[in-house]
Amino acid sequence: MIGTGDRMETKDKVYSVLRSSWSAYGRAPTLHELKVRTGRDLPALRQALKDLRDDGLVQWKAGGGAESIRLTGKTPRDEFSEERSGRGGIQYWTDY
């Protein structure tokens, strides 16, 4: 069973690999490449891709393989920095 934290980490890792692949090679990675580069199994990758699609960060052709994945250009929400900005960050070092 995948916990929420693991699921978020997988989604972030998959998105990072997708962006790197598009930047370096001008294409989406194959499922095999995603498995190797993320260290995740197929069910976790499928869920991460669905989550990324639900977030509006990726899209693909119905019935298309992983090679049909396209980045939408939408900027992902950085929950870590949003959470951290309210609880210290650089302000901690300047105020204390």
Secondary structure, DSSP 8 states (H G I E B T S, - for coil): ---HHHHHHHHHHHHHHHHHHHHHHSS---HHHHHHHH---HHHHHHHHHHHHHTTSEE--TT--GGG-EE-------HHHHHHHTS-THHHHHH-
